[in-house]
Amino acid sequence: MTDKPEKPEKGEKSGWTGKAALAGAAIGSAALAAALLYASRRKEQAKKPTSPPSRPEDAPETD
């Protein structure tokens, strides 16, 4: 009559903690992937040569 509650085996998480850890890892890896994409896109834009704005020869007179 002394039933012990079942404990998870070694290395196995019980209840919501395992699911929370898995969700946290998924969110973290998605955030890391987004950061890498953002950084590579900014790096590509920085490498593009920018030409100075062209000045028209016959610019209208303005005050």
Number of C-alpha atoms within 10 A of each C-alpha: 3 4 5 6 6 6 9 10 8 6 6 9 13 11 9 9 10 12 12 11 12 12 12 12 12 12 12 12 12 12 12 12 12 12 12 12 12 11 11 12 11 11 11 9 10 10 8 8 7 8 6 6 6 6 7 7 6 6 7 7 5 4 3
